[in-house]
Amino acid sequence: MAKFLRTTSCQALSTERPAVLSLSSLMRNTLSAPLNVTIRELEANTAIVTWEIVEGDPVIGFAITQQKKDVRMLRYIQEVNTTTRSCALWDLEEDTEYIVHVQSISMGGSSPPSDPVSFRTPRESEKLASTGPDEVSREAMEQAVQLRVGELIIIVVVLVMWAGVILLFCRQYDIIKDNEPNNNKAKTSSECSTPEHPQGGLLRSNL
């Protein structure tokens, strides 16, 4: 009788484990892998990854794995509490091939990884060479226009400052000029009130 109870308890434990695993796998499988993973704005050292999610998935974040081809080292980028569908990759090496996977994150865990997307960063010299002459001339014209506008602003500011200085000088000159007659009158009246005599003393009339 004791042996029978022991075997039944073992059977009960063995039946509980698959139930827990199935619940965990069910929560994980309800989240679909991101779709349409695309590399945009590819530069020699930077790139932007964009993707889409299945409508209705309770996504609260994302995780990105970035790996050089034929290299085991990975870069793992994770962000939660966000609704963004893009991420910037930085510190890339030029003329290097990379592989990227994207996963969605929910409260129950992570989705399966997306299909791998591979891309190669261009060389800096190739980026400059790919710029057409029309684009270069357009950029040069825009820079020249900006420089001319800046020079005109500086010239206008200098002219305004000089005009202010000249106006201030003219006002001061007019004030000084208006005060000169008053100074001359005051000087003349002071000379008449106190005449000077070379022999000294006051002249007396003979009685």
Summary of the structure (lengths in Angstrom):
residues: 207
radius of gyration: 45.2
end to end distance: 172.8
largest distance: 172.8
contacts: 477
relative contact order: 0.11
helix: 46%
strand: 23%
